[in-house]
Amino acid sequence: MKISDVFEKSGVLGTIVASMSCGFCFPFLASLGASLGIGFLSEFEAFFIVTLIPILAWFIIAMQLYAWSKHKKAIYLFFGLIGPVTLLILKHFFWMEPWRTEVYYMALASMLIYSVFTLFKPPVKTCCTTNVA
């Protein structure tokens, strides 16, 4: 497994764990976090929501761009950026909307699905051959 894959997957996991600290914003994730024994993170809710989640989203974007520079597969870049970009747009422009929780869950789910998908079918650099006459 490549270093960029490890960093990208750790960013996704960090975003999900940070989301579990916000009981008011994301009740499903908060109950999951409490059942896993990380309910003590709720006292750091403001730090996670305001600071950590955007930093991790930017981190995932940077890792996706780095991975794309290695394999040049635009479809992987597109699907890899859907989740973190959606999180950032939601966080900065639509945070007070009533539908924010559902969109947030969809963004987290898309990041998780993409991360699992790339475990089984990682992008590989296509090799081009030139015919020299």
C-alpha positions as CSV (number, residue, x, y, z in Angstrom):
1,M,0.0,0.0,0.0
2,K,1.3,3.4,-1.0
3,I,1.9,6.2,1.5
4,S,-0.8,8.4,-0.2
5,D,-3.3,5.7,0.3
6,V,-2.5,5.4,4.0
7,F,-2.8,9.2,4.5
8,E,-6.0,9.4,2.5
9,K,-7.7,6.7,4.5
10,S,-6.5,8.1,7.8
11,G,-8.0,11.4,6.8
12,V,-11.3,9.7,6.1
13,L,-11.2,7.9,9.5
14,G,-10.2,11.0,11.3
15,T,-13.1,12.9,9.8
16,I,-15.6,10.2,10.8
17,V,-14.2,10.1,14.4
18,A,-14.3,13.9,14.7
19,S,-17.9,13.9,13.5
20,M,-18.8,11.4,16.3
21,S,-18.1,14.1,18.9
22,C,-21.0,16.3,17.9
23,G,-24.2,14.9,19.4
24,F,-26.3,17.9,18.5
25,C,-25.3,18.1,14.9
26,F,-25.1,14.4,14.0
27,P,-27.1,12.2,16.4
28,F,-26.5,9.0,14.6
29,L,-22.7,9.4,14.7
30,A,-22.8,10.6,18.3
31,S,-24.7,7.5,19.4
32,L,-22.2,5.3,17.4
33,G,-19.3,7.1,19.1
34,A,-20.9,6.7,22.5
35,S,-21.4,3.0,21.9
36,L,-17.7,2.7,20.9
37,G,-16.7,4.4,24.1
38,I,-15.5,7.7,22.7
39,G,-18.2,9.8,24.2
40,F,-15.6,11.7,26.1
41,L,-14.8,13.6,22.9
42,S,-18.0,15.6,23.1
43,E,-16.2,18.2,25.3
44,F,-14.0,19.0,22.3
45,E,-17.0,19.3,20.0
46,A,-16.3,22.9,19.0
47,F,-12.7,22.2,18.1
48,F,-13.6,19.2,16.0
49,I,-16.4,20.9,14.1
50,V,-14.8,24.3,13.6
51,T,-11.2,23.3,13.1
52,L,-10.4,19.6,12.8
53,I,-13.0,18.5,10.2
54,P,-12.1,21.3,7.7
55,I,-8.4,20.6,8.2
56,L,-8.9,16.9,7.5
57,A,-11.0,17.6,4.5
58,W,-8.2,19.8,3.1
59,F,-5.8,17.0,3.9
60,I,-7.9,14.5,2.0
61,I,-8.1,16.9,-1.0
62,A,-4.3,17.3,-0.9
63,M,-3.8,13.6,-0.8
64,Q,-6.2,13.0,-3.6
65,L,-4.4,15.6,-5.8
66,Y,-1.0,14.0,-4.9
67,A,-2.3,10.5,-5.8
68,W,-3.8,11.9,-9.0
69,S,-0.4,13.3,-10.0
70,K,1.0,9.8,-9.7
71,H,-1.7,7.8,-11.6
72,K,-3.5,10.4,-13.7
73,K,-6.9,8.8,-13.5
74,A,-9.4,11.6,-13.5
75,I,-12.4,9.4,-12.6
76,Y,-10.6,8.5,-9.3
77,L,-9.9,12.1,-8.6
78,F,-13.5,13.1,-9.3
79,F,-15.0,10.5,-7.0
80,G,-12.3,11.1,-4.4
81,L,-13.1,14.8,-4.2
82,I,-16.9,14.6,-3.9
83,G,-16.9,13.9,-0.2
84,P,-14.4,16.4,1.2
85,V,-15.4,19.2,-1.2
86,T,-19.0,18.7,-0.2
87,L,-18.0,18.9,3.5
88,L,-16.2,22.1,3.0
89,I,-19.0,23.7,0.9
90,L,-21.5,22.6,3.5
91,K,-19.4,23.8,6.4
92,H,-18.7,27.3,5.0
93,F,-21.9,28.1,3.1
94,F,-24.9,26.0,4.2
95,W,-24.2,25.1,7.9
96,M,-27.4,26.6,9.2
97,E,-29.7,24.9,6.7
98,P,-32.2,22.3,7.9
99,W,-30.9,19.6,5.5
100,R,-27.3,19.9,6.5
101,T,-27.2,16.7,8.5
102,E,-28.4,14.5,5.6
103,V,-25.9,16.1,3.2
104,Y,-23.2,15.7,5.8
105,Y,-24.0,12.0,6.2
106,M,-24.0,11.5,2.4
107,A,-20.5,13.2,2.1
108,L,-19.1,11.0,4.9
109,A,-20.7,7.9,3.3
110,S,-19.2,8.8,-0.1
111,M,-15.8,9.2,1.4
112,L,-16.0,5.9,3.2
113,I,-17.3,4.1,0.1
114,Y,-14.6,5.5,-2.1
115,S,-12.0,4.6,0.5
116,V,-13.2,1.0,0.7
117,F,-13.5,0.8,-3.1
118,T,-9.9,1.9,-3.6
119,L,-8.7,-0.8,-1.2
120,F,-10.1,-3.4,-3.7
121,K,-9.5,-1.6,-6.9
122,P,-6.6,0.9,-6.5
123,P,-5.8,3.2,-9.4
124,V,-2.7,2.2,-11.3
125,K,-0.7,4.4,-13.6
126,T,-1.3,3.5,-17.2
127,C,1.8,2.8,-19.2
128,C,2.1,4.3,-22.6
129,T,4.3,2.8,-25.2
130,T,5.7,4.5,-28.2
131,N,6.5,2.8,-31.4
132,V,9.9,3.9,-32.6
133,A,10.5,3.2,-36.2
